[in-house]
Amino acid sequence: MAGLLAKAAAGVVAVGTAVYAVDVTNESRFRKQMTSYFRYAHADLLTDLNKRQSGSLPTRTDLLSNLKSGEEFDILVIGGGATGAGVALDSQTRGLKTALVELDDFSSGTSSRSTKLIHGGVRYLQAAIFGLDLEQYRMVKEALFERANLLEIAPHLSTPLPIMLPVYKVWQIPYFWAGIKAYDFVSGKRVLKSSFYINKEKALERFPMLKREALKGALIYYDGQHNDARMNLAIILTAIRHGATCVNHVKVDRLLKNEEGRVAGARVKDMVTGAEWDVKAKCVVNATGPFTDTIRKMGDDDSKAICQPAVGVHIVLPGYYSPSNTGLLDPSTSDGRVIFFLPWEKHTVAGTTDGNAELTFSPAPKDSEIEFILGEIRRYLSADVSVRRGDVMSAWAGLRPLVRDPNKKDTKSLARNHIIEVSKSGLVTIAGGKWTTYRHMAEETVDAAVKEHGLKEKNPCVTPGLMLEGAHEWDPLLYIHLVQDYGLEVDVAQHLSTTYGDRAFVVARMAKMTGKRWPIVGHRLHNEFPYLECEVKYAVREYACSAIDVLARRLRLAFLNTYAAHEVLPKVVEIMAEELKWSSAEQRRQLEEARKFIDMEMGQEARAQSVSNVALNLTREEMQAAKSRFNQLDRDKKGHITVNDLRRHFRENNQKIDERLLHELLCEVDLNKNGELELAEFFQLYSGLKGGQVSHNRLVRYLDEADDVGLKATKVTRSGGGL
């Protein structure tokens, strides 16, 4: 043991020396590069730009009119994710006339499917030090600056989060300590809070569900966490407030070129109305993430691919799986990848996987990837905690736009460095990177656009320190004013405050009276979540055009609980139909599209696959009991159960269940989606309940209330449903 500790200590010294040498070598260069970032250089300009703008946002119709005006823009951005939004904001605040178009919704792709962290990249720093990779080192250093900046310009949407790194071997203590301290050191004055070591007892006190056996202690370090889709939207809304024309659901069909063969705009199509027109621009910026090469080939047919998409899957578990204020880092999974286990929106997010992916607009999580994450979680949690497949509330896959390195084959070795390419046709492409560094990427992209196309900017880059929508007059106690002034419930007020910032009062004023003593105002969409019906109306003001836009990005319900998302969907469509004057046919289409999105992209299909693959684990007596219950419902001996059978059963047992709930109960157990529950599916359901693949089932609960025949999920304690 003494020898191991001596070697570990020697390693600490070596790491510290390497970090110091690299940092000293690069700090002066980095500071020169970052000089323009420091806000005091443009204090007067920032003071003016940071004045909170009152009044309503322009409508989508107004923005479309600007886009159709025929006037030439300085910059047209393709892509409404974090990077594209950042480019639009940077360009517009420099005084350049800017437009942005997005095929789907703002943040509909990778930018809403992240790990929700604002971070420098602990593992990238390790690779930079031990691999003497200066590029990765610079990326980490830049990211740590951007982390601090983002936490400052959007404090309502972001917060520092302590992350625990549990230690199960003595020699790992100095090794991990050195790495985490190097992370603090490189952060410099921008460090959020200093990292520290805690012993086993304090680690279990902070994270009680940790595996106790062989635990030696833990290291705690800090990174940032945010609501990624809302952050993306805040950047877009800020750009619009400053005069940019940013429109979602507008597709680029082809790029326009002038007589010299230079890109001079784009032919676009409004995916809502079908209208098509040309948008002229001096410069077109391609910020389409995983679809980078698709747009590049529009500009130059002979372009070689530079972007390699990689898929990352995350799952959402109930909040009781993690403490509300501490995350967990698994630094060495069974296949060498890193997995985070983080509290988010009163739930727990775990991920991510990392593997090659096919390019698609609708990435979906696979059951094998979900099971991999669950398996890694089980390695770190106490045996007393049963990690069940049925507790997965939602799951999603996101395509990461990793820059391709032809000398490396596996995505684990690809860093999220970004590149900026100016093609021979003048198309400016920003590819790669990661969420945290979106602003720095945007700045360099606009610099390249100005240089290549001779654009006349009025201001220098002023986005460091530029407050985002909702941040100007926000403070952590704002929610108390919402409770006291409007009569909102505390959790609802907290949600409004941390979602809309100082614009929360506008949303609160839209809330209708409840007719109760308390809360005075605020009808919830779902009784388990703090989302209000009036937020759907406000979402339309924030350019939501579909039910998916609301459930996935304006509210995060689809990402948190797919069953709840299905349950509120009809109400969301009803409210949107009133606001947007949808026909009955359009309402049906919206319902169908949203259900498909929730099932395919938010993990319901993977859940059905999981239950379908469950090996029957019932004893003969249990199978007979399940069959007896099935026959009770299938009186006509058809071999399947329909909604009519359920309706008759509940009516005869004096259970009042409305039609909507009847259809929900059948849909939850109808694995092959043919509108009928067959005996084989009934056996799969009970096997899933017994094995933990299904955490509970409402139909079984209702049947248990009616009679004592069959099995009961006696160990299930959670309500609300999982995947």
SEVEX-776168 format. One record per residue: x, y, z of N, C-alpha, C in turn; residue in one letter. Coordinates in steps of 0.05 Angstrom, whole numbers, plus 5000, padded with zeros to 4 digits. Layout:
REM SEVEX-776168
XYZXYZXYZA;...
//
This chain:
REM SEVEX-776168
501749765000500050005000501750255000M;503950245016505750475017506950534989A;507550314975508650354948506650484929G;504150394931502050504914501650804920L;501650874946501251154953503551324944L;506051214945508351354936508151414906A;507351214891507051244862504851454856K;502651434871500451624867501351914873A;502951944895503952204902505752314880A;507452134869509152214847507452304823A;505252164819503452234797502252504801G;501552564826500352834833502353054826V;504853014834506953214828507253244798V;507253024784507653034754505353184741A;502853124750500453254739500553554745V;501153614770501253904778503354054762G;505653934758507854054743506954104714T;505653894702504753914674502654134671A;500754144689498654344687499854624690V;501654654709502854914713504455004689Y;505954814678507654884654505954964631A;503854804626502054864603500555124607V;499655164632498155404638499855654636D;502255644646503955884645504655944615V;505155724600505855764572503555894556T;501155814563498855904547497256134559N;497656204585495956404597496356674584E;498856754578499257024567497957034539S;498256814523497056804497493956814499R;492956664519490056644523488956924531F;490357064549489357324558489357524534R;491357504517491457684494489057624476K;488557364472486357274456483657364468Q;483457364495480957414508480657714515M;482657884507482558164516479858294508T;478958234483476458364474474058264490S;474358054505472157944520471458114545Y;473458234556473058354582471158594580F;469258594596467058784593467759074597R;469859124613470559404618471459544592Y;472259394572473059524547470759644532A;468359544537465959644524463759704544H;464459814567462559844589460260024581A;460760244567458560434560456660294540D;457760154521456060024501454359804514L;455659644532454159434546451959554564L;452559774577450559894594448059964578T;448460064554446160134537444759884528D;446259684519445059434508443659274530L;444559304555443459144576441059274590N;440059484578437559594589435259414582K;433559354601431359164597429359294578R;428659154556426759254537423959164545Q;422059344547419359284554417759244528S;415259164532413559124509413558834499G;411758774482411458504472413458444450S;414058194446415658104424414158144398L;415558184376414158184350412857914345P;410757904331409457644325410957494304T;410457244301411757084280410957194252R;408557294250407657414225409357664218T;409857824239411558064235414357984225D;415457774238418157684230418257574202L;416157424195415957324168415757544147L;414357764154414157994136416958114131S;418558134153421258234150422958054132N;422557794135424057594120423257604090L;420657674085419657684057419957964044K;421058154059421158424049422758464024S;424558284018426258313995428858464000G;429058584024431558724031433758524036E;436158614031438458434034439458454063E;439858214075441058204102444058194100F;445358274121448258244122448957954126D;447557824145448157544151445457394154I;445357174140443156984143444256734156L;443156664179444056424194442156194189V;443255964182441555724179442055554203I;439955504219440155344243439555494268G;437555404283436655544308437355404333G;439555244333440555134358442255334373G;443755244393445255434410447255594393A;448655464375450755604360449555804340T;447455714326446155904307444956144322G;443656094345442556304360444756494370A;447056384378449256554387450356724364G;450456614340451456764317449556994311V;446956944312444957154307445157374327A;445457304353445657514373448157674371L;450457544366452957684363452957864339D;451957764316451857924292450058164295S;447658124306445758344309446758564327Q;448058484349449058684368451558824359T;452758724337454958874324453859074304R;451259084301450059274282449759164254G;449958904251449558774225446658684223L;445458734200442658654196442558344193K;441158214211441357924214438657784213T;438657554199436357384198437257094205A;435356944216435856664222433456504215L;433856274203431656084197432355814208V;430255674218430555414230428455224219E;429254994208427454804196425154714215L;425954654239423954564259423554794279D;423654724304423354934325426155004336D;426355234348428855314361429555104382F;432055004380433054804400431654534397S;430554474373429154224370431053984367S;433554044360435453824356437253784381G;439853774376441753704396441653894420T;441054144416441254344437439254304460S;437154154455435154094476435553824488S;437653674478437953394487440653344499R;441653554513444353534525444153414553S;446553394567446653304594445853524614T;445153754604444253984620446554114636K;449054054629451354174643452554394627L;453554594642455254804631458054754643I;459754644627462254534638464654574620H;467054564632469454584617470354314606G;469554104619470353834610472553714626G;471953594648474053474665475653264649V;474253094634475652874620477352994597R;476553214585478153334564480753454576Y;480553564600482953664613484953444618L;483853214628485552984633487052894607Q;485552884585486752814559488753024550A;488153274556489953494548492653474562A;492553404588494953394605496653154598I;495352914600496852674596497552624567F;496052744548496652724520498152964509G;498753154526500153404518498753524493L;496053534495494353634473493653924479D;495054114467494554394473491854484463L;490854374441488354454430486054384450E;486154144461484054074481484354244506Q;486854314513487254484536485954754532Y;486454874508485255134502482255124502R;481154894492478254864491477154864520M;478454724538477554714566477754994578V;479955134574480255394585478155594575K;477655584549475555754538472855684549E;472355414552469755324562469355424591A;471455424607471155514635470555804636L;471755964618470956254617468056274609F;467256124589464456144580462456044601E;463355844616461655744638460955964658R;463056114666462556334685460856554672A;461356614647459756824633456856744631N;456356494624453556404620452056404646L;453356334668452056344694451356624702L;452956814692452457094699450257224682E;450257164656448357294638445557164638I;445256934650442656804652442456664678A;442456814701442456684727439856544734P;437656614720435056484725434956204713H;436556164692436455904678438855724685L;440755824701443155664706443955704735S;445455504745446355514773448755324776T;450555394795452755204801451654944813P;452854724806451954464817454354304827L;454354224853456454054862456153774851P;458353664842458353394830460353214846I;459352984854460952804871462352594853M;464852544860466352334847467052134869L;465551914872466051724893468651574889P;470051504911472651374909472451104924V;473150884910472950624922475650484925Y;477850624917480450514921482250734932K;483950664952485450874966487251024947V;488550884928490451014910489151224892W;486451194889485051384871484651654884Q;484851664910484351924924486352134915I;489052094917490852314907490652344877P;490152134862489952154833487652324824Y;485252264835482852424828483152714839F;484252734863484552994875486353174858W;488453064847490153214829488753314804A;487153134792485653204768483553424773G;482153404796480053594802481353864810I;483553864824484954104831486054244806K;486954084787487854194761485554344747A;483154224750480754354738480254624751Y;480554634778480254884792482355084783D;484854984781487155154775486755284747F;485955124728485555234701483255424700V;481255394718478955584719479955854728S;482055864745483156114754481056274770G;480856534765478956694779476056624772K;475656474752472956394743471956144757R;473456034776472655794790470055854804V;468055664803465455714816465755684846L;466755454855467355414883469655204883K;471355224903473655044905472754754910S;474054564897473454284902474554204929S;473553974939474453884965473953584968F;475353464987475053174993473353145018Y;471652935018470052865042470452565047I;470152495073470552215080467952055074N;468051795079465851615073463251705086K;463451775112460951845127459652095115E;461252295108460152535097459052495068K;460352305054459452245027456752115028A;456351935047453751795049451651985060L;452452175077450652375087449552545064E;451352615045450652785023449152625001R;449952374998448752204976448151934989F;445851905004445351665020445051415004P;444251434978443751194963446251074950M;448651194956451151084945451650804956L;453050644941453950384950455950424973K;455450304996457150345019459650165019R;459449925008461549735009464049844995E;466349845009468949924998469150224992A;467150374999467250664994469350795013L;471250935002473351065018472751355023K;471351485006470751775008469751874982G;469952134978469052254952470252534949A;470552604924471352884917468953034907L;468753284914466553454905467853684888I;466853714864467653944848465054074837Y;465354314825463054464816463154524786Y;460854484774460354574746457654714746D;456854804723454354944720452254754709G;449654814714447454664703445354864693Q;444054784671442054974660439754824647H;437654974641435354864625436054924596N;437154724582438354784556436454894535D;434054784532432154884512431255174518A;430755224544430055504551432355694547R;434755604553437155774548437355844519M;437055644502437155684473435055884464N;432655854475430456034468431056314478L;432256334502432956604513434856744495A;436856604483438756724465437256824440I;435456664430433856744406432156994412I;430756984435429057214442430657464446L;433057444458434757674461435557784435T;436257614416436957704389434657854376A;432257744379429857874368429358144381I;429758154407429458414421431258624410R;433658544402435658734391435258774361H;433258664349432558724321433058504301G;433958274309434458054290431757934282A;431757814258429357684247429857384249T;428857254270429256974274426556824272C;426356634254423856504249424256194249V;422556064265422755764265420855654244N;421055394240419455244220419655364192H;422055444185422555544158424955384147V;424555254125426455074113428055204091K;430655144090432255234067432255014046V;431055064023430954874002433554863985D;434655103980437155113965438455383971R;440955403965442455653968442455813942L;442156073944442256243920445156323915L;445856353889448556443882448456673862K;450456843863450557063844452056983819N;452657173801453857113776456757003779E;458057073801460756973807460756693820E;458356583825458156323838458456343868G;458156573879458256613908455556593921R;455356473944452856443958451756723965V;449256773958448057043962445357033974A;444656813988442056794001441056514000G;438456484004437256214004434356223995A;433456013983430655963977429455824001R;427455944013426355824038423355764035V;422455594053419655514053418555514082K;416255644086414955644112413555374115D;414355224134413254954138410454954150M;409555194159406855214170404855274148V;405555464130403655544109404255424082T;406755344078407655244052408655454033G;408655704041409555934024412555914020A;413455993996416355983989417156253978E;419656333984420756583974423856583977W;425056783966427956813967428757013989D;430856954003432057134022434857204013V;435357464008438057543999439757614023K;442357544021444257594043447057624032A;448557804044451357834036453057594045K;452157474067453657244078451557044089C;452056794084450356574095452156414114V;451156374138452556214158451155944162V;452555734160451555464164452055374192N;450055364209450255284237448255064243A;448354854228446254644229447054394244T;449254414260449954184277450553934261G;449153714268449653464255449053474224P;447553664215446753684187448653884172F;450953934184452854124172453554054143T;454153804138454953724111452753744091D;450253714099447953744081447954024069T;448254224085448254504075450754564060I;453054454069455554504055455454404026R;454054184022453854073995451954243978K;450154383990448454573975450254803963M;452254873979454055093970456154993950G;457254753955459354643938458854343936D;458254253912457553963908459853783916D;462353873913464653703918465753713946D;464153833965465053853993465353574005S;467553534019468053284034466953314062K;465853104072464653114099466653184120A;465853354139467553434161466253384188I;463753294188462253254213461452964216C;462052844238461352574244459352564267Q;456752514262454752514284455352284302P;454952334328455052124348452552144365A;451451924373448951924388449551894418V;448152054433448252044462445452004474G;445051804490442451754502442451824531V;440251954540439852014568437151894577H;436951844603434451744614433751924637I;431151934644430152084666428851894686V;429751914711428651754733427251934753L;425651814771424451984792426452134809P;425652344821427452514836428752384860G;427452174871428452044894431051884889Y;431751854864434251704857436751864863Y;436552124867438852294873438152514892S;440052624907439552854923438853094906P;437353284916436353504900438653704894S;440953684908442953884904445753774898N;445953524891448553404885448353204862T;450253224843450353034821452552824827G;452752634809454652414812456052374785L;458652334786460252274762461351994764L;460751824745461951554743464251584723D;466751604733468951664715469951434698P;469151194704470150964689467950754688S;466350764667464250564663465450304653T;463750104650464749844641466049844614S;465450044597466750054571468450314568D;469050434591470950664591469750934587G;467150954584465851214580465151334607R;464451594606463651744630460651774631V;459451734654456551764657456051954680I;454252144676453352324697450652234708F;450152304733447652234747446852484762F;444952644751444552914759441652974767L;441253144787438553244793437853454772P;435453444762434553654742431553664743W;430453904747427653954746426153764765E;427353714789426153544810426053244801K;427553184780427852904771430852844771H;431552614760434352534758434952464729T;436952594718437852534691440452374692V;440552154676442951994675443751954646A;446251974641447351924614450152054613G;451452014591450351944566451951714554T;450751574535452151384519453551534497T;455251394482456751524461457351314440D;456251354416456751164394456151284367G;456951144347456451244319453451254314N;452651434296449851464291449351534261A;447051454252446151534225444851804228E;445051964207443852234207440852204205L;439352324223436452314223435352554237T;432952634228431552854242430152764267F;429852494270428352394293429852174307S;432052244321433552034335431951924358P;432051664362430551534383432351354400A;431851344426433451184443432950884439P;434950724441434650434439434550314467K;433050104470432749974496435449874506D;437249784489439849684497441449914510S;441250154499442650384510441550464537E;438950454540437650504566438550304587I;438650054579439449844597442349874605E;444049974587446850024593447150234615F;445650454613445750664633444750554660I;442550404659441450294684443450114697L;444949954681446949774692449149924706G;450050144694452150304706451150434732E;448650524732447550644757447550434779I;446850184773446749984793449449934806R;451549974791454349934801454950124824R;453650364823454450574842452350614865Y;449950504861447950544882447750304900L;446750364924446550154944444749924934S;445349684944443649454936440849484947A;440449664967437849704978436049864959D;437249994939435850144919435349974894V;432949904889432249744866432049924841S;434049904824433950074799432449914778V;429950004773428149854756427849984729R;427649824709427049924681424550084681R;422549994697420050134697420050404709G;422250484722422450744734423450954714D;424150874690425051064670422651224660V;422551474667420251644661420251744632M;422651784621423051884594425851814585S;426351804560428951754549429251894522A;431551994516431852124491434652094480W;434952114454437452094440438052364426A;440552454428441452694415443852644398G;443952774374446152744356448252964362L;450652884369452753084374454253134348R;454753394342456053454317459153454320P;460253214324463153204328464653244302L;466853394304468553434280470053184274V;469953104249471252854241474252884240R;475652684251478552664248479052404234D;480052404209480252154193482251954205P;483952044224485951864236484851724261N;482351794269481151664292478451544285K;477951304294475551164286473251174307K;474051184333471951164354471251444363D;468651484369467651754377468651834404T;469551644421470451714448472951894446K;474551854424477052004422476652274407S;474152334399473652584386473052804406L;474553014406473953244424471753414411A;470553584427468453754415469654024406R;472054014396473254254384471554344360N;471554594355469954694332471854784310H;470854784286472354894263470555094249I;471755294236470255484220471455464192I;469755404173470555374145469255584127E;470755704110469655874089470055734063V;467955654050468155504025468855684002S;469455563979470155723955467755893945K;465355803953462955963945462256173966S;463856193988463456404008461656314031G;460656074031459055974053460755944078L;459856064100461356044125460055824142V;461655624150460655404165461955394192T;460355364213461355314240460555034248I;462454864253461854584259463254494284A;462154294298463254184322462654354346G;464354344366463954504390462054374409G;461354514430459454414450457754644461K;455754574476453754774486455255004500W;456954934519458155134536459655354520T;460855274498462555474483461055604460T;458355584460456855694437457555984432Y;457956154453458356434449461056494436R;463056354446465756384434465756294405H;464456074400464255974372462856184355M;460756304365459256504350460956744344A;462556834364464257064360466257014337E;467556784338469556724317468256694290E;465756594290464356564264463656834252T;462657014268462057284258464657424250V;466757394264469357504256470157414228D;469857144224470457034197468657144176A;466057174182464157274162464757564155A;465457724175466158014170468558034152V;470557864158473057874143472657784114K;471257554111470957444084469157614066E;467157734077465157874060465358174063H;467258274078467658564081465258704093G;463958574113461658694125462458924143L;460759124145461359364161459959354188K;461359264208460159254235460459524249E;458359594264458359844279459659814306K;459459584318460559534344462459294344N;464159274363465759024367463958814379P;464958574384463458364397462858454426C;460358444434459558534461457958314476V;457958074466456357864479457357774506T;459957794513460657744541459457944559P;457857854578456458044596453858144586G;453058064562450458154551448257984563L;446458114578444457964593442357844573M;441557604579439557464563436757524573L;434757454556431957504562431257394589E;430057564606429157484632431157524655G;433657604648435757624669436057894681A;435058104667435758374674434958454703H;432558394711431558474738430858234755E;432058004748431557754763433257744788W;432157634809433657564833432557314845D;434057164861433156904871430556914888P;429857154898427457174914424957274898L;425257294872423057384856420557214859L;420956954863418556784865416856854889Y;417956964910416357044933414457264926I;415257454909413457664900411157544884H;411757334868409657204852407557074871L;408556954892406756834912405057044925V;406357254935404957464950403157644933Q;404157714909402657904893400457774876D;400757524869398757394851397357164863Y;398257054886396956824898397556564884G;399956534874400856284862401956094883L;401755834878403055634895406055664893E;407455594915410355644916411855504894V;411255244890412755104869412255214841D;409755304837409055434811410655694808V;410655854829412156104828415156064823A;416255864836419055804832419655714803Q;417855554792418055474764417955714745H;416055884749415756124732418256294734L;419356334758421656504763424156394748S;424556134751426956014739426655934710T;424355984699423855934671423756194654T;422356384664421956634650423456874661Y;424756834685426157054697424357284703G;425257534697423657764703421157794685D;420857614666418357614649416257434662R;416857314685414957144698412357294706A;412657554712410257714720408257734697F;409257734672407557744649405957484647V;407257264652405857004651403856984674V;404657084698402857074721400257234716A;400557454703398157624697396257484678R;397257294663395557144644394056914658M;394856844682393656614697390756694706A;388956504703386156554710385656474739K;383456594750382656544777381856254780M;382456134803381755854807379055824821T;378056034834375656014849376055884876G;378555834883379155714909380355924928K;380355844954381656024973384656044967R;385855814960388655804952389155564935W;390655594913391755844903389656014890P;390156274890388156454879388056434849I;390356424836390556394807392256164799V;391956064775393755864764392655584762G;391455524739390455254734392755084723H;393454864736395554694727394754524703R;396654474686396154284664396054004675L;397753944694397853674706398453704736H;397053564752397253614781399953534793N;401653384778404253304788406453504781E;405753694763407853874753406854164756F;408754354758408054634763407354794738P;406954664716406354804691403454894691Y;402955144682400255254681399155254653L;396455254652395155264626395755524611E;396055744626396656004613399456004600C;401255824608403855804595403655714566E;401655564560401255484532400655724515V;398955904525398456154510400956314507K;402456334529404956484528406956364509Y;406956094507408755954489408256034460A;405756084453405156174426406356444421V;406456624441407856874439410856834435R;411856614445414656544442415156374418E;413256394399413556274372413155964371Y;411855854391411155574390409055534368A;409455354350407655314327406255034328C;407154864346406054594347405854504376S;404354294381404154184408406854074417A;408353974398411053874405412854104415I;412654334402414154564410413654634440D;411154604448410454674475411354464495V;410654214490411253994508414153934511L;415753974490418553894490420354134497A;419754374487421654594489420754824507R;418254914503417355144520416955034549R;415554814552415454664577417154414572L;418054284593419854054589418453794596R;415853794594414353564604414953304589L;415253324562415853084546418552964555A;420453134563423053034572422952924600F;420952984615420852904643419052664648L;416752654635414852434640413052394616N;413452184601411952144576408952094581T;408351954603405551904609404152174615Y;405352344631404152604637403852764611A;405852744594405752894568403352804552A;402952544551400552434536397952534549H;397952544575395452624589394752914585E;396653094583396053374580395853454550V;396653284532396653354504394053454493L;391753324499389253434488388653714497P;389253774522388854044533390654244519K;393154174515395054344501394054414473V;393154204459392154244432389654424432V;387954384452385554544454386154844458E;388154904475388855184480390255304456I;391955154443393355254419391455294396M;389555114394387555144373386055404375A;385455484399384055734404385855974396E;388355954403390256174398390956194369E;391355964356392355964328390155904307L;387655884317385355834299385655584282K;386355364296386655114282383954994275W;383854864252381454714244381354454259S;379154314257378954044270380953854258S;381353874232383353694219386153754229A;386854014233389454084243389853994271E;387754004288387953914315388453614316Q;387153464299387653174297390553114288R;391553274269394253234260396253294282R;395753504297397553574319397553354340Q;395253254347395153034366396752794356L;396352724331397752494320400752534320E;401652764311404552824309405852824337E;404452944356405552964383405752684396A;403752524392403752254403406052084391R;406452124365408651984352411352074363K;411652334367414152444378414652334406F;412652334423413052234450413751934450I;412351784434412751494433415551424421D;416251554399418751484385421151614397M;421051884401423452034408423852074438E;421752034453421952064482421851804497M;422151574483422551324497420251134501G;417851214493415551034498415850774481Q;416850804456417250574439419350384451E;421450504462423550334474422450194499A;420650324513419350194536417649954527R;416149994506414449774496416249544487A;418549604474420449404466421549254490Q;422049404511423149274536421149084547S;418649164549416548994561416048754543V;416148794516415648574498417848364500S;420248454507422548264508422848134535N;421048204554421248084581420547784579V;422347614589421847334590419647284611A;417747114604415647054623416846924648L;416447054671417646954696415546884717N;413146814707410946754725410846464732L;410146404756409646124764407046034752T;406645774753404145664742401745784756R;401845824782399645934797399246224789E;401446374785401146654777399946684749E;400846514731399646514704396646454705M;395946264722393146194723391446424735Q;392646564755391246794767390947014746A;393047064731392947274710390947204689A;390846944681388946864661386046884671K;385646824697382946854708382047144707S;383847324713383047604711382447684683R;384147584664383647644636380947554627F;380147304635377647194628375347344640N;375747464664373647624676372947864658Q;375047974646374548204628373548114601L;374647894590373847804564371647604566D;369247704573366947524578366047384552R;366447524529365447414504367347214492D;369647164506371646974498372647024470K;373247284465374347374439377347314436K;378647294460381547264460382947524463G;381447744466382648004471380748184486H;381848394498380248584514380148844499I;377748964498377349224485376549434506T;376249684497375349894514372549834524V;370849714507368149644516368149444539N;370049254538370349064560371049204586D;372949394585373749534609371449704619L;370049844601367850014609365749854624R;365049614613363049444626363949344654R;366449264655367549164681367449374702H;368349614696368449824716365649924724F;363849924704361050004710359749804729R;360149544724358949344741360149344769E;362649444772363949454798363749734811N;361949894800361350164811363850344812N;365650314792367950484790367450694767Q;367550944774367051154755369651244741K;369951174716372351234701371451364674I;372451604669371551734645372751614620D;371651694597372551564571375451614565E;376351854570379251914564381051734580R;380451694605382151514622381951224613L;379551134605379250864595381150814571L;381250994552383050964529385950974538H;386651144557389351154567390250894579E;388450774595389050524609389650304589L;388050294568388450084547391050144532L;391450394525393850464509396450394523C;396450434550398950374565399750084564E;397849904560398549614561398349484533V;397449634514397149534486399849554472D;401549354475404249374466404449394435L;402749244421402949254392401149464379N;399849624396398249854387396149784366K;394749564371392549494353389849544365N;389749684388387249764400386049544417G;387549324421386449094437388648994455E;387848884478389648764497389348454495L;391448324485391348034481392547894506E;392047634508392947484531395947494534L;397347464512400247474513401247744524A;399947964516400748224527400148244557E;397948114565397148114593399247964610F;400247734599402447594613404947764614F;405647904592407948074592407748294612Q;405448404615404948614635405548524663L;404448294670404948184697407848104701Y;409047994681411947924683413548174687S;412848394673414348644676414048754704G;411548744715411148834742412748674762L;412848414758414348244776417348284775K;418348324750421248354746422348634749G;420548834750421449114753421749264727G;421249134704421249284679418949484678Q;416849424692414549614695414349674725V;414449934731414450014759411649984771S;409650034756406849994764405150034740H;402649954742400749994720398050064731N;396950284719394450384730392150194725R;392050044703389949864698389849644719L;392249534726392349334747391449444773V;392149694779391249814805388249834806R;387049924784384149944783382849674786Y;383949474773382849204775383149094803L;385349154816385849064844383749184863D;382949434857380849554873378249414870E;377749314847375149194841374848914853A;377048764853376948494864379648394873D;379848164885382348064896383447834879D;382647814854383647604837386247684825V;388247504822390647564807392847664824G;394947754810397347854824397048144832L;398648224851398748504859401648584861K;402248834851405048934852405549044880A;405948864899406048954927408449124934T;410549104917413049254923413049524910K;411049584893411049834878409850054896V;411350264899410450484917410050744902T;411150764878410951024863408451034846R;407151264845405051314826406051494805S;404751504782405451684761406451544736G;407551304739408251154716411051194706G;412250994695414851014684414950874657G;417350864646417750734621419050464624L;
//
